[in-house]
Amino acid sequence: MPPLPPPIRGRPDVWKELAPETAEKAIETVKHALPFLTVGVPIVHRAPGGVHVDVPVMYLSFAIDRLHYNPETKTPLPKGLPGVYLGEVDPAGVREGAEEVLRELHVLEGAEFREPENCWVVPVAWKSFVVLHVRVSADGKELVPDYALTEEVRRHGI
């Protein structure tokens, strides 16, 4: 029987103490979830200089983060660089390329804590680029969806 995916956080945790062991647990949770990540339908944003393409990375029915994607090179862009592309975007081609990228992701051995969100953020890389930030509950046990992106995905019916 295949392993069960880690749960999605339903409500915020109340944390009492942060420790390296809890960060390590968050990292392990993301490693365990990695095989269950899927690609959503690409979101094309029109900008004055062209377009940029975001690919929602889904976990179960929730968006975890957005992958900035360059349809010209068929590769992801580093976190923080949405990029601008001039030309037509083939959503099926972007999705196919992004699925290949997901198979090549690896979890980095570190985590940061974000107090306002009360969660760990674990970086996920493709080659030498950090391309995703996966949020994990303060206790390190549950993934925390990107609720705004999840709503955007649902709003567009994608």
Summary of the structure (lengths in Angstrom):
residues: 158
radius of gyration: 15.8
end to end distance: 29.9
largest distance: 50.7
contacts: 467
relative contact order: 0.23
helix: 25%
strand: 35%
